């Protein structure tokens, strides 16, 4: 299997005619001598939602600077057909494994030479994100994994093995005068009774030992599946910090066909009540089903997300201590307005009220403004408003690109206005900030670095201060997230 390293939103040329350039995707795939295979792979990838296939229809002179910034297409490719991946994670397709880094990484080659340390951490972040969001990871519009996505299932099985080991079922063995402890119930009920003087004796006594059933069918299936995972994904196991022992020669074919193995798993599931063991049985069943459907489904399997901005939002939500789901009473906020003490902090935000002029009735909308993070800092008496932005802000002379837009800025000010009364009546002030990712930000000691500030005169007249943009070193903040 070939390992290919790419980067999110990086533009790659779609050229399939020699001579090839280094930034052509066919060159990245190392398939210059096998155009037919490259074409088949691209047909598979084009069926996904995470490959952007751009076919230019306008001249370079027609493009504004903002379009160039949004599309992140270099000028050398702006008038050519290109591919971009809107995905972060791992993709396996037709014998090739793609490693797709997030867009903020400055030097991918440097991390490769450093044994993929940053990418390994990113995979752990994706794993925790999956658990926190109660969803499986895949590249699709709703980010829910399909049953045939064997790579994601394989990773979950590897995680299970690291935490719980092999499936165990204990069985009791009884012996006459063996080395185990005496089983008095069996001895009294079954052993002959003899008297020595006036004392009763049971000869011989039954002893009991407890062994792990090494040949239990679920344990055998797990061993065979682990061997299959090792065979199919050997080239990426090091990225997941997994080392599988080679102490088993059990193949799936040795213990039965897939239908029979699934039948055994279903039977065991009906008699098993331990949660983590049920989890293993379900994962093993999903993995077997993925093998069963390989011939009729896509040759593509993956582990990752199409929207890394959602991961960034969750990272900031956990690290900065979001309190929106907590009640006013839990947060120690005195209710000076017309709210119940059980009202959640997020529900302080009023929802739009619509009036049906035909029926003369009012209807309240289901949603209102939604913050990423609102942390109530009791020690500093601050309402800390944070908006996670997966943006790459940069200044060049008199220009700025990759910055939050006017709608983002306005919403931040509105958040502050919404909570102004309840904060003021409880003696709280505000801080308001965007949080953006940054690679190799050495000055980030855990608080981040103020990268920029933004203000709008109309809000300054209302006594609202500038909104800070705080850059966070991703390795630092990811470490806080994982802890």
N, C-alpha and C positions, 0 to 999 in steps of 0.2 A: 504494500500500500504506500502511495506517495503522499507526503505531507506538504501542503502548500499554505503559505502565510499571506494573508490579505489584510486590508484595513477598511473599516466601515466608512462609506461615502467616498472612498478613494476612487477616482475615475480611471478605468482601464480601457485601452483601445479594443475595439471589436474586430480589428483587422484579421482576416484569415487568409491573406494572400502574401506570399513572400515578396520582399524581405520583411521580417518581423522586427518590431522594436521591443525594447525591454519592458515598456509599460503596456504592451498588448497583453490581454488576458491569456491568450494562447501561449505566450512566452512564460507567464507566471505559472501556468499549469504544466509547463515543460512538455507540451504536446505538439511542438512545431512539426514533428515527423509523423503525427497521427491526427490529421485534421478531422477524419471521420469520427474518432472518439470524442474530440473536442466538441464537434457539432452535436453529438448525442447528449453529452453532458449539458450543453447550453439549452437544449430542448427541455431537459428535465428541470433545470434551474429557472427557465422562463415560465414554467408552470407554477412557480411560487409567487408569493407576494413581496419577497424581500430583494429581488433582483430588478434594478431599474435599468431598462434598455432604452437608451436615448438615441433618437435619430434626428439630427439637427435639420431644421427647415428654415432657419433664418441666418442672416449674415452676422459676422462678428460685430460689425458696426451697429447692428440693431440691438445689441445686448447692453443693458445698463450694468453699472457696477454692482447693483443690488442683486441682479439675477446671477451674476458670476459668483457672488458671495454665497447665495442660497444654494446653488447647485454644486458649488465647490469643484467646478470643472477648470482645469488649467488651460491657459490660452492655447497651448500647443494642441489641445484636443477639442477645443470649443466648437470647431466646425466639422467634427468627425463623429462617427457613431461610437458610443461608449457604453460601458457597463459600470454600475455601482451596486454595492451590497448595503442594504439597510438592515443590517443584522449584526449581532455580536455573539460569538460562540463557536461551535464546531459543526461542520457539515460533512457527511460522508456520502459520496456519490460515485458510483461506477469505479471503485477501487482507488479513488482519490479522497483524501481527507483535507478539508479546508479549515484553517484556523483564522478566524476573523477578529481582529483587534478593534477596540473602540476608537473613535475618531480622534480623541484627545491625546493619544500616545504620540510623543514627539519622535521617538526613534525606535521603530519596531525591531530593526536589526540588532540594536543594543540589547534589547530584552531577550532576543533569541540567543545571543552569545552569553547572556546571563541565565541560561537554563530556563527561560520562559517564566521567570519569577512573577512578573506582573500579571501575565495571563493566567497563571495558576491561581493567583489571588482573585482574579476576576471570576473564574469558574466557581470558586467558593462563595463569592458574593451572589452569583446566579443561583446557587444551591439554596442559600439562606433566603433569598428573595422568593424562590419557589415555595419554600415552607411557610413563609410569612403571609404570602398571598393566597395560600391554599389552592394553588393551581400548578399544573404541570407546564413545562416549558416546551415550546415549539415555535417554529416560524410560521405564523398564520395571523390572520387579522384579529382573532380573539385569543391568541397565545395559548390555546389548549392543545395538549399533545394528542395525536391520534394513536390508536392501539398499535398500529404497525411501526411506530417510530422506535425501533429497537435500540438506538443509541441512548436516548433519554432513559429508557427502561433499564438498559445495561448499567448506566451510571447510578441509578437508584438501587439496583441490586448490589453494586460495589459498595455503596454507602452503607447498605444494610449489613453486608459482610464485615465491614470495618467495625461496626458498632455492636453487632450481636453474634458474629461468627456463623458457624454452620447450624442448620436446623437440628434440634435435639429432641429425641423422645426416649425416655428412660423405660427400661424393662427390668422386672425383678426375676431373679433366678433363685431357685430353692435347691438346697443340697442337704444330704444327710451328714451331719457332723462336719460341715464345711468350715471355711475360715470366716464367714460373715457372722453377724449377730444372730441370736436365736429368735426365730419368729414363733412366739409362744402360742398364738392363736392356731396356727397350722399344726404346731407340735402337739398341743392338747387335743385337737380334733382328730388328728390322723396317726400320731405315733403310738405304739403299744405302751401300755402302762405296766410297770413292774414295781415291786416294793423291795427296798433294801432296808431290812429291819422294819421299822414303822414309817419310813419315809418313802413317798411315791417318787418314781423316776420314769422319765419318758426316754426310751431307747429305740433308735437313735434320735436325738433332737433334730428338728429341721432348722437350718440356718439360711439366711437371706442375704444376697448381695444385689446391688443395683448397678446395672450397666447401661451405657448409651447404646441405643440400637444403631449400629454403624451402617446397617443395610436398610434402614427405613426408606421408603420410596421417595419421600419429599427430600430427604437428605441426599439421596442419589441424584435426583433431578437437579438439585441446587449445584452439586459438584459438576455435573455434566454441563449445565448452563454456564458456570464460571469458566470451564474450559473453553466453551464456545465463545464466550466474551473475550477471553485471552487470545483466541485465534483470530477473531474478527477485528479487534480493536487494540492489538498489541502496540501499535505505533503511537497511541495517545494515552496509554495507561500512565505513563510517567507524568503527563500534564495533570493528572488527577491524583498524583502521589499514591498510586496503588501498585502493589507488587503482589502478583498472584503466584502461589507456589505451584510447582509442577508435580505435586505428589499424587495426582489422580490420572488414571488412564481411561476414565469413564467417558464414553461418548453418548450422546443422546440416542443414537441409533441402537446402542447396546442394551438399553433398558426399555425400549418400546417406541412405537410410532407416536406422533404428536397427539392424535386423538386419544390414545390410551393413557398417555401421561396426563393430559388434561382431565380425563376421567378420574384418575387417582387423586389429583389435586382438588377436584370438586368434592370427592369423598372426604378428604382430610379437612377441608374447609368446614364441612358440616359438623365435624366432631371437635374442632379446635376453637378455643375461646380466649386464648392469649392474643392481645391486640397486635403486637409486633410480629408474631408468627403468622397471623392472618394476613398482615401486610406483605410478608414474604411470599406466601402462597399466591396472592393476587398478582404480585410482580412476576413470579415465575410463569403464571398462566398467560399474562400479557406478553412476556418474552416469547413463549412458545407460539402464541397466536401471530406474533410478528414474523416468525420464521415460516409459519404456514401461509402467510399472505405475500411473501416476498416475490413469488412468481407472478402474481396477478396485480401487484401494486407498484408504486414508484420505486426506483432504485436509490432513492434519496432518503437519508435519515439524518437527524440533527439534534443538537442540544444548545439552546440559547434563546435569545429574544430578538424580536423585530423592532422593539421600541425600548431602547436602552434608557431613554429619558424617564420611563416609569421606574426602572431600577434606581436611577439617580434620585428620583423623588422619594422612594422608600428608604434609601440610604439616609437622606437628610431628615426624613420623618423620624427615624429611629435615633439617629445621633443627636439631633437637636431637641428630642423629647416632646413630640407633639401631644398636646393636651386637648385637642378638639373633641375627642370622644369621652372626655371626663365631665362630670357634673359640676355645677357651680359650687355646691356644698363640698364636694370632694376637694376642690381646689382652694377652698377657704375664701371664696369670693362672696362678699355680702351682696345679697340681692336687693338692690335699691330700685330696681325697675319692676315691671309687671311680669316677672318670670317665676316659675316654680323652682325650689331649691334643687330639684332633680333635673332641671333643664340642662342639656349638654351645652358645652361652650360653643359648639358649632351651630347650635340652633338659636343662638342670640342673633344671628344674621337673619334679617327678615326676608321672606320670600315675596316675589312679585305678586301683586294682586290685580287680577284681570276682571273687568266688568263686561258682562254680556249685555250689550245695549238693547238687543232684541228681546231677551227674556228678563231683563232688569235684575240680574243676579250677579254676585261676585264669586270668582273662583280663584283660589290660591295656587300658584305654580308649585310643582313638586320640588324644584331645586332653586337654589339661589347662588350667590358667590361662594366658591369653594377654595379654601386656602390649602396650601401644602402643609405648612407647619405653623401653629401658634403655641408658643411655650410660655407658660405663666411662671416667671422667675420670682418666687416669693422673697428670696434673699435680697435681690437687687430691686425689687418692686418694679418689675418691667414686664410689659406684654411684648414678647419678642416674636415678630412676624417674619417668617422666612418663606421665600418662594424658590424652589429648586429649579434651576434652569440649565438644561443640558446644552449650553451654548459655549462657543469658543470666541470670546470677545478679544478684539485686537485693535490697537490704535496705529495709524500710519499717517504721519504729518497731520493734516486737518481732517482726516477721515476716520470713522469708526465702523467696524463691521462685526457681524455676529452678535449684536447686542439685543437685549429685550426690546420689544416694540412698544409703541405708544399705548396699546391696549394693556400690555403687561404692567406698565408703569402706572397707568390710571387705576387698574385693579388694586395694586398695592396700596395706593393712597385711600381707595375706597374701603379696603379692609380696616385701615386705621380709623377711618371715620365711623365705621359701623360699631367698633368696640370702644369708641372714645368715651361715651357716657359712663359705661360700666367700669372702665378702667379708672377714669377720673374720680368717680365716687368711692373707689377703693384705694385711692392714693397711688395708682400705678402710672408710669410713663411708658413710652414706646421706643422700640428700636425696629427698624424696617430694612430688610436686606434681601437681595438676590444671592443665591449660592451657586457658583459655577465650578466645574471641574478644571483641574490644572495638573499637568504632568511635571514631575520633578520640581516642585515648588519647595525648595529647601528651607525657606523662611517660615513655613507652616509648622508651628510647634504645638498644634492642637486647636488653635483659635482661628486659623486661616489668615489671609492677608487681604487687606482692603485694596481691591484692584481699581475701582472707580466709584464715582457717585453720580447720581442723576437727580434732577429736580425739574419741576414745572412751576413757573411763576404763579399760575392761578391757584395752586395748592399752597405755595409759600405764603400767600396773603391770608390763608386760613390757619397759619401757624404750624404747618406741617413741614418737617425737616426733609433734607435730601435722603434718597434711598441709596444705601450702600450696596456695592457689588463685592461680595467676599469670595475670593478664590480659595479653593481647598485642594491641597495635594491629595490625589486620589489614593495613593498607597496609605497615607495617614488616616484619611476618613474611612476608607474601607476596613482598615484595622480596627477602628472604633466600632464600626458596624458589625464586624464579625465577633467582637468581644461582647 
